[in-house]
Each structure stands twice: as C-alpha cells, then as structure tokens.
Amino acid sequence: MLDQETKKRIDNACNILVGKVPTPLAQVEQITLALIYKFMNDMDRRAEAMGGKASYFVGDQEKYSWDNLMDTRLGGRERADLYEEGLAGLSLNASLPDLFRNIFKEASVPYKDPRTLNLFLQEINGFSYEDSENLGDAYEYLLGKTGSQGEAGQFRTPRHIIDFIVQVVDPGKHDTILDPACGTAGFLISAIKHIYKTNTREIEGDMLSTREIMGLSNNVFGYDITPDMVRISRVNMFLHNINQPHIYEYDTLSSLEKWDDNFSCILANPPFMTPKGGVVPHNRFSIKSSRSEVLFVDYMLEHLTVDGKAGIIVPEGIIFKSDKACKQLRKKLVEENYLAGVISLPAGVFNPYSGVKTSILWIDRTLAKKANKIIFLKIDADGFDLGAQRRPIEANDLPAAIASAKAYKSAILSGSEYQAPAKDVILVEKAKLAESGEYNLSGERYQLTKARHNKYQIARLGDVVEVIRGITFSKSDQLENSCADSLPVVTTKAAQESGIVEKDLYHIPNSFLKDDGKLLKPGDILISTANSLNLLGRC
C-alpha cells in the first residue's frame, strides 16, 4: 500500500516541474530519469555495505554519482552542470547494463534554471531503493498522473479495469504474455501480479518454483511505437522486480520483424484513432483495413496460439459497424472460434480524457471451441462515477461480472449447464449472431423483452414530444475552431451518458442554421436514431 508521504513526495516533484516542464508525460520522463539515477547510486552503496564493489558509478563515472551530485558544498549552477553531464554520459557508460543505458539514451534536462533543478533533486533524494517493495506502487501512482498517453486515441487504462480484464482472462504461470500496444506496461504488470496471487498458499507466490519465477520474466513481452513509452514501461517493469524486461520499440501494424512470434495470452487496450490517411499496414493481415482498431484486433487473433486467450478493449464500432472490415472481423471472431464473450463497459470509463464507449472482447479459444453460444456481460457501474473526477461510489458490477465469467467458463469446460443470472448476462447462440450476416455483437440486440406492468400509460414518442431532426453537414463543412460566425454541433460522439463532452463538439458556419427550432434548449432530449443505444445524451 502506498503511504501518504510517498504520494506527497511524488506530487511535490511534479509541482516543482510544472512551470518548466508543462506536460504530465514530460514530467514523468524527468522524474523517471532522476529516480533511476538515484537508485543506481543506492545499489552501489548497498553492494559496498555487503562487502562487494560498486557497479555503476565507477572509474571516470564516479564523479557523477548521486552522492557527489548532492554534496552540500556544490553551488546550484555546479550541481546543475554536473547532473546534465552525468545524464548525457550514462547512455555511454560501459559499466551499465543495456536496460539502464537505453533508459538514458538521449536524456537531457529541458530547462536551464538551477533553482528549479536543485529543488527537484532534493525531492528525489527522499526516495530510496531500499523501499523497493513500494517503488512499483509509487511509480504506478506517478503514471496515473499522466492520464492521456498521447493524441492518437491512446488513453491510459484505469487500473481497476486492467485488473478486471486480467482476472477474466486468467493468465497462468506457463503462459507467454504480450501487450502489442503496451504504453506504461500496466497490463503486463497486472498479469504478473495475478499469477503470483493465484499461486499463493501463505506468502504471495510461495507456490511458484524458482524456475517458474525466472520464467515469468522471460515470458512477458510488450511493444510500443513511442520511444518515451518504451522507456517508461521498462522502468515500470524494473521497479516491479522484472530486471530484464522484454519491452521493444516496435510498430506492430507496419513492421514484419516479429510477425512469426506467437503468444498464449494477449492483453491490450490498443489505439482507437486512425491517423489522417489511415494506417499503412503490411500485406500479411487477414483483414484488409486502414483502421488501427481493426488491424490491432486482427493482429492479436493472428498471433494467438491454438489454445490462446486474450482480453482486448475495443470501441463500439468494432461491435456493430456495418462496414466490410468490421463485419469480416466479427465473423472471424465467431466462426473461427476465438470469441468467448463480450463485456460492455459504461461510457465515461476513460473520463476526463475521453467519453468514448467501449467493450471488452473476451477471447478464449478453448472455451469458444466447446461452446455454441457467446456470453454477453453488461457493466453499468465500475465503482466510480462517470464524471470528470471519477469519484469512488458504492455501485460496482465488476465483481459480479467476474463471478459470472468464471462460472460460465467452469460450466463449459466441465460440460455442465450454465445458469445465467437474470440481470446483466445474456447468452446468444452463434447461429443467431450469423443469421443476418452482420455478426452484430451488441448483446442487448438479442435480449428478449418481457411485458411489464407500468403505472404510466405507454404512448408513441411522436404523440407526446416534438421530434426534430438535426442538421446535416459533411466533414468538409467543419471548422477547425469556433468563431463569431460558427455554431457548436452535438453529434453522437459528444453525447455520452455522463453528459455533453465539450471537446468532442463540432463547429460549422452559422449559415447552416435555417430554423431556430434546431437549437438545443435546457430539457431537450438528444437521441441517436442511427447509432448505438449507448450514445444517448440529455441536456
């Protein structure tokens, strides 16, 4: 458990950097470099205290050790110069293992203010590698402050959602595990923790042999296209006692170097957004598309072993869109025995960074081969409200969903009948999904409705409200920014269960408004009539 003092120290380090290093990700980068710099010094001192020799700051590099850096006799400018020189030289230090040299590759201080740097280094000086059991939690807390991992549809997956997916997929000690868009390595670390937890009798992991523990380090892999993320994920793994993390800078969709590598467990929240002009993939994908979310799912299916399993977060388009690529992907999931279940998450899980509605594809090839049905689970509440702050609440459907998934898996594997709960669980025969050729994976579409007694009279919507159709416009009509002669437009992307997401509003010229009746007013209900039922908002 992370203590308040450590949280405060992390917060202080971030606050010191705010004025000089404005983006959260850049702040994490600077804190990461300083922490590893400090910890290498700590490991040298520990080795010497145990009768050994220093390994990192030796020979010509000794003058750059943290102890020398924090010498009180140094002035502010001298300390700043020494730190910058030390950072620049660490990637070339032959005494360092490849992991550390790669972390410090092209490292630099992006500001020249000695006072800020001195305050920052004093705060980092409070951390110690002796507290290694808590360092992983501390780093996870730091990474939580980044929120967004980038602008290409990448958002840091909330820890409780990661842990939920891992529990459903249930990676084991002999699995080879991959995250092909690993970001900060959250899925990989959760998988390792899960394996330790599920192999515990009294002390965590005490049922694992030494060989199995060593094997874990060699069986976990991550790819990311962004060098900064590769560096951060390697540090995150290192601080969670994976001393030689297999994290690679790799373009999963365009490179062929690792195409022949297969894995028995894949966990991922791949980027949803496709860059302008689309992705240019190589020609070995079974489904032809330029959209990243389609290609990533196809990649993961292609790289699973014959008895493999996976948990993949996907946008709603994968679930129901009728374009050729999405239909081909859904058909492959069902007909080629990949899909065990679909778990619908509430819109707002990624707030405040995105209100996008998502689902989880639960892949289990062993289950899928034995079952003639797909299980659909619905999560209405995940233990947090769906506002911008995501405050904890009592309502939480995740534990019940885990229990349902485990009971379903047990029933299928044992050949017994699964009794689905009356709420939030639907079983649909694969033949039913195939009937229209759409393979639509919206569970509620297949739910049988029952007549209910209601104290309110049922009426046609058009008889009790005025139905107004919105404005039609093309992509070329959209303005890049709002101006005096523009109007904000709410589309289904901006209309989420948590409310109107202002950053997802479009702006069009005033001239498109021919009727003031199309202006939204307080109390109006905004309904999508040609999209997912989940995309419904009220203003």
VOMARFI-394001 format. One line per 3 residues: their letters; for each residue x, y, z of C-alpha. Coordinates in steps of 0.2 Angstrom, whole numbers, plus 5000, padded with zeros to 4 digits. Layout:
! residues N
A	X/Y/Z | ...
END
This chain:
! residues 539
MLD	5000/5000/5000 | 5007/5017/4995 | 5009/5028/5010
QET	5004/5047/5010 | 5022/5053/5012 | 5027/5045/4996
KKR	5012/5051/4987 | 5016/5069/4994 | 5034/5067/4988
IDN	5028/5062/4970 | 5016/5077/4970 | 5029/5089/4976
ACN	5041/5083/4962 | 5028/5086/4949 | 5023/5103/4956
ILV	5041/5109/4956 | 5042/5104/4937 | 5025/5112/4932
GKV	5032/5129/4927 | 5047/5122/4917 | 5040/5106/4911
PTP	5022/5108/4907 | 5016/5091/4900 | 5012/5077/4913
LAQ	5021/5065/4902 | 5037/5075/4901 | 5036/5077/4920
VEQ	5036/5058/4922 | 5050/5057/4910 | 5061/5069/4921
ITL	5056/5060/4937 | 5060/5043/4929 | 5077/5048/4924
ALI	5081/5056/4941 | 5074/5041/4951 | 5084/5028/4941
YKF	5100/5039/4943 | 5097/5039/4962 | 5093/5021/4963
MND	5109/5016/4954 | 5119/5025/4967 | 5109/5016/4981
MDR	5113/4999/4973 | 5131/5004/4973 | 5131/5009/4991
RAE	5121/4993/4996 | 5134/4982/4987 | 5148/4990/4996
AMG	5139/4989/5013 | 5138/4970/5009 | 5157/4968/5006
GKA	5155/4970/4987 | 5160/4983/4974 | 5151/4997/4966
SYF	5145/4993/4948 | 5138/5008/4941 | 5147/5024/4946
VGD	5165/5018/4944 | 5181/5024/4936 | 5178/5040/4926
QEK	5160/5040/4930 | 5162/5040/4949 | 5162/5059/4950
YSW	5144/5059/4943 | 5137/5048/4957 | 5122/5054/4966
DNL	5132/5056/4982 | 5144/5068/4974 | 5129/5077/4965
MDT	5121/5080/4982 | 5137/5086/4990 | 5131/5102/5000
RLG	5147/5111/4995 | 5141/5112/4977 | 5133/5128/4971
GRE	5117/5127/4962 | 5125/5130/4945 | 5138/5117/4948
RAD	5126/5104/4953 | 5115/5108/4938 | 5130/5106/4926
LYE	5136/5090/4935 | 5119/5082/4933 | 5117/5087/4915
EGL	5135/5080/4911 | 5130/5064/4921 | 5114/5061/4912
AGL	5122/5064/4895 | 5136/5051/4899 | 5125/5037/4906
SLN	5120/5030/4890 | 5138/5028/4885 | 5143/5021/4902
ASL	5150/5003/4898 | 5148/4998/4916 | 5129/5000/4915
PDL	5118/4985/4909 | 5108/4988/4892 | 5092/4992/4902
FRN	5099/5007/4910 | 5109/5013/4895 | 5093/5013/4885
IFK	5084/5022/4898 | 5096/5036/4897 | 5098/5037/4879
EAS	5096/5055/4873 | 5092/5060/4891 | 5093/5079/4894
VPY	5086/5092/4906 | 5074/5103/4896 | 5076/5119/4907
KDP	5091/5129/4912 | 5085/5135/4929 | 5097/5129/4943
RTL	5085/5134/4957 | 5071/5123/4950 | 5083/5108/4947
NLF	5090/5109/4965 | 5073/5109/4972 | 5068/5094/4961
LQE	5084/5084/4965 | 5081/5087/4984 | 5064/5080/4982
ING	5070/5064/4973 | 5084/5062/4986 | 5070/5057/4998
FSY	5067/5041/4988 | 5077/5025/4992 | 5079/5009/4983
EDS	5079/5001/5000 | 5060/5003/4999 | 5059/4993/4983
ENL	5043/4984/4988 | 5034/5000/4987 | 5043/5008/4972
GDA	5031/4999/4960 | 5016/5006/4968 | 5024/5023/4969
YEY	5028/5023/4950 | 5010/5017/4946 | 5004/5032/4956
LLG	5016/5043/4946 | 5010/5036/4929 | 4992/5039/4935
KTG	4995/5057/4934 | 4999/5057/4915 | 4981/5052/4911
SQG	4982/5053/4892 | 4997/5043/4884 | 4995/5053/4868
EAG	4984/5061/4855 | 4982/5045/4844 | 4967/5038/4853
QFR	4978/5032/4867 | 4972/5034/4884 | 4979/5026/4900
TPR	4968/5012/4905 | 4961/5014/4923 | 4970/5001/4935
HII	4954/4993/4941 | 4948/4990/4923 | 4965/4982/4919
DFI	4964/4971/4934 | 4946/4966/4930 | 4951/4960/4912
VQV	4966/4951/4919 | 4955/4942/4931 | 4943/4937/4917
VDP	4956/4931/4905 | 4966/4922/4919 | 4984/4921/4913
GKH	4994/4907/4921 | 5012/4904/4926 | 5016/4895/4909
DTI	5008/4907/4898 | 5018/4918/4886 | 5010/4935/4888
LDP	5010/4950/4875 | 5003/4968/4875 | 5006/4974/4857
ACG	5002/4992/4862 | 5009/4992/4880 | 5010/5010/4885
TAG	5016/5010/4903 | 5016/4991/4904 | 5000/4991/4915
FLI	4993/4975/4908 | 5009/4966/4909 | 5012/4970/4927
SAI	4994/4966/4932 | 4996/4949/4924 | 5012/4946/4934
KHI	5004/4951/4950 | 4989/4940/4946 | 5000/4925/4943
YKT	5008/4927/4960 | 4992/4930/4968 | 4984/4914/4961
NTR	4999/4904/4966 | 4999/4908/4984 | 4997/4897/4999
EIE	5003/4908/5014 | 5016/4921/5007 | 5012/4928/4990
GDM	5019/4917/4976 | 5025/4904/4988 | 5018/4890/4976
LST	5030/4896/4962 | 5046/4887/4960 | 5062/4897/4957
REI	5062/4891/4939 | 5044/4897/4937 | 5048/4914/4944
MGL	5063/4916/4932 | 5052/4910/4918 | 5039/4924/4921
SNN	5052/4937/4917 | 5056/4928/4901 | 5038/4925/4896
VFG	5031/4943/4896 | 5033/4955/4881 | 5027/4972/4876
YDI	5028/4983/4860 | 5026/5001/4859 | 5029/5013/4844
TPD	5034/5028/4855 | 5052/5028/4862 | 5046/5038/4878
MVR	5033/5024/4882 | 5046/5011/4879 | 5057/5019/4892
ISR	5044/5022/4905 | 5037/5004/4903 | 5054/4997/4905
VNM	5057/5007/4921 | 5039/5001/4927 | 5044/4983/4925
FLH	5061/4985/4933 | 5053/4993/4948 | 5041/4978/4949
NIN	5056/4966/4950 | 5057/4962/4932 | 5076/4965/4930
QPH	5077/4962/4911 | 5060/4967/4904 | 5056/4962/4886
IYE	5049/4979/4880 | 5053/4984/4862 | 5051/4999/4852
YDT	5041/4992/4838 | 5027/4997/4825 | 5015/4982/4827
LSS	5005/4986/4812 | 5018/4991/4799 | 5033/4980/4804
LEK	5036/4962/4800 | 5051/4958/4811 | 5041/4950/4825
WDD	5026/4943/4814 | 5031/4925/4817 | 5030/4926/4836
NFS	5015/4919/4844 | 5008/4920/4862 | 4996/4911/4873
CIL	4989/4926/4881 | 4987/4944/4874 | 4981/4959/4884
ANP	4978/4976/4877 | 4970/4992/4875 | 4976/4997/4858
PFM	4974/5014/4850 | 4957/5018/4843 | 4961/5033/4832
TPK	4967/5031/4815 | 4979/5044/4809 | 4974/5055/4794
GGV	4976/5045/4778 | 4974/5029/4788 | 4987/5016/4794
VPH	4998/5008/4780 | 5000/4990/4786 | 5010/4976/4778
NRF	5001/4963/4767 | 5000/4949/4780 | 4984/4954/4789
SIK	4969/4943/4785 | 4958/4958/4785 | 4961/4972/4774
SSR	4958/4989/4783 | 4967/5005/4786 | 4959/5007/4803
SEV	4970/5004/4818 | 4957/4996/4829 | 4953/4983/4816
LFV	4971/4979/4812 | 4976/4978/4830 | 4962/4965/4834
DYM	4966/4955/4819 | 4985/4956/4824 | 4981/4949/4841
LEH	4970/4935/4834 | 4983/4930/4821 | 4997/4929/4835
LTV	4987/4918/4847 | 4992/4900/4849 | 4979/4887/4845
DGK	4973/4887/4864 | 4977/4905/4867 | 4966/4918/4876
AGI	4965/4937/4876 | 4957/4952/4883 | 4955/4967/4871
IVP	4947/4984/4874 | 4938/4990/4858 | 4927/5005/4853
EGI	4909/5002/4849 | 4912/5002/4830 | 4920/4985/4831
IFK	4904/4979/4840 | 4891/4984/4827 | 4898/4995/4812
SDK	4892/4988/4796 | 4907/4992/4785 | 4916/4977/4777
ACK	4931/4976/4788 | 4921/4976/4804 | 4909/4963/4798
QLR	4924/4952/4792 | 4932/4954/4809 | 4916/4949/4819
KKL	4914/4934/4808 | 4931/4929/4811 | 4929/4931/4830
VEE	4913/4920/4830 | 4916/4907/4816 | 4934/4903/4819
NYL	4931/4900/4837 | 4940/4915/4845 | 4926/4924/4855
AGV	4920/4918/4872 | 4911/4934/4877 | 4909/4952/4875
ISL	4909/4964/4891 | 4900/4981/4889 | 4908/4995/4899
PAG	4899/5011/4903 | 4903/5026/4893 | 4914/5038/4904
VFN	4927/5024/4909 | 4941/5035/4902 | 4934/5051/4908
PYS	4940/5065/4909 | 4951/5061/4894 | 4938/5054/4883
GVK	4919/5049/4885 | 4921/5035/4872 | 4910/5020/4874
TSI	4920/5004/4874 | 4918/4985/4876 | 4930/4971/4880
LWI	4932/4956/4868 | 4935/4941/4879 | 4945/4928/4868
DRT	4947/4910/4874 | 4950/4898/4860 | 4947/4883/4871
LAK	4931/4889/4878 | 4925/4895/4860 | 4928/4878/4853
KAN	4917/4869/4866 | 4903/4882/4867 | 4889/4885/4854
KII	4885/4902/4862 | 4893/4918/4866 | 4891/4926/4884
FLK	4887/4945/4885 | 4890/4954/4901 | 4885/4972/4904
IDA	4894/4983/4917 | 4883/4998/4922 | 4894/5004/4936
DGF	4913/5001/4939 | 4914/5008/4957 | 4917/5026/4951
DLG	4905/5039/4945 | 4906/5044/4927 | 4910/5062/4929
AQR	4926/5071/4925 | 4933/5067/4943 | 4928/5048/4943
RPI	4925/5048/4962 | 4923/5032/4971 | 4905/5026/4973
EAN	4897/5010/4981 | 4889/5004/4965 | 4901/4991/4956
DLP	4896/4977/4944 | 4914/4971/4941 | 4914/4958/4955
AAI	4898/4950/4949 | 4904/4950/4931 | 4920/4941/4936
ASA	4910/4928/4945 | 4898/4926/4930 | 4913/4924/4918
KAY	4921/4911/4930 | 4905/4901/4932 | 4902/4901/4913
KSA	4920/4895/4910 | 4918/4882/4923 | 4902/4876/4916
ILS	4908/4875/4898 | 4924/4866/4902 | 4915/4853/4914
GSE	4901/4850/4901 | 4888/4856/4913 | 4874/4869/4910
YQA	4877/4887/4914 | 4863/4896/4923 | 4864/4914/4918
PAK	4859/4927/4931 | 4843/4936/4927 | 4852/4953/4926
DVI	4866/4959/4915 | 4870/4942/4907 | 4864/4936/4890
LVE	4868/4920/4881 | 4867/4921/4862 | 4869/4906/4850
KAK	4882/4908/4837 | 4870/4903/4824 | 4859/4918/4829
LAE	4873/4930/4828 | 4876/4924/4810 | 4858/4925/4804
SGE	4859/4942/4796 | 4877/4941/4791 | 4881/4956/4802
YNL	4888/4946/4817 | 4882/4961/4827 | 4890/4960/4845
SGE	4878/4971/4854 | 4871/4960/4867 | 4855/4970/4871
RYQ	4850/4967/4852 | 4847/4949/4856 | 4838/4951/4873
LTK	4820/4945/4874 | 4809/4958/4881 | 4795/4954/4893
ARH	4779/4963/4895 | 4779/4973/4911 | 4766/4981/4921
NKY	4769/5000/4922 | 4759/5013/4931 | 4762/5025/4916
QIA	4752/5024/4900 | 4763/5019/4885 | 4762/5031/4871
RLG	4771/5033/4854 | 4785/5045/4856 | 4779/5056/4842
DVV	4762/5059/4851 | 4770/5066/4867 | 4785/5076/4861
EVI	4790/5085/4845 | 4803/5076/4836 | 4816/5087/4827
RGI	4829/5081/4815 | 4846/5088/4817 | 4857/5097/4804
TFS	4866/5088/4790 | 4883/5093/4786 | 4899/5085/4778
KSD	4916/5083/4785 | 4922/5097/4773 | 4910/5109/4781
QLE	4918/5108/4798 | 4928/5122/4805 | 4944/5119/4814
NSC	4940/5131/4828 | 4925/5140/4834 | 4922/5159/4829
ADS	4910/5173/4830 | 4901/5166/4814 | 4900/5147/4819
LPV	4889/5136/4829 | 4894/5121/4840 | 4885/5105/4835
VTT	4882/5090/4846 | 4884/5073/4837 | 4883/5056/4845
KAA	4902/5056/4848 | 4899/5071/4860 | 4883/5064/4868
QES	4888/5052/4881 | 4879/5045/4897 | 4889/5057/4908
GIV	4883/5072/4898 | 4889/5083/4883 | 4908/5081/4880
EKD	4913/5099/4875 | 4929/5094/4867 | 4920/5082/4855
LYH	4908/5096/4848 | 4910/5101/4830 | 4909/5118/4824
IPN	4900/5123/4807 | 4896/5140/4799 | 4880/5149/4806
SFL	4873/5149/4788 | 4868/5130/4791 | 4855/5135/4803
KDD	4839/5138/4794 | 4827/5135/4808 | 4830/5141/4827
GKL	4819/5126/4832 | 4835/5115/4829 | 4844/5124/4843
LKP	4846/5113/4859 | 4837/5120/4874 | 4838/5115/4893
GDI	4826/5100/4895 | 4828/5094/4877 | 4832/5075/4875
LIS	4846/5071/4862 | 4843/5054/4854 | 4854/5045/4842
TAN	4842/5036/4829 | 4856/5029/4818 | 4869/5023/4831
SLN	4872/5013/4847 | 4859/5014/4860 | 4873/5019/4872
LLG	4876/5035/4863 | 4861/5044/4871 | 4863/5061/4880
RC	4852/5074/4889 | 4855/5092/4890
END
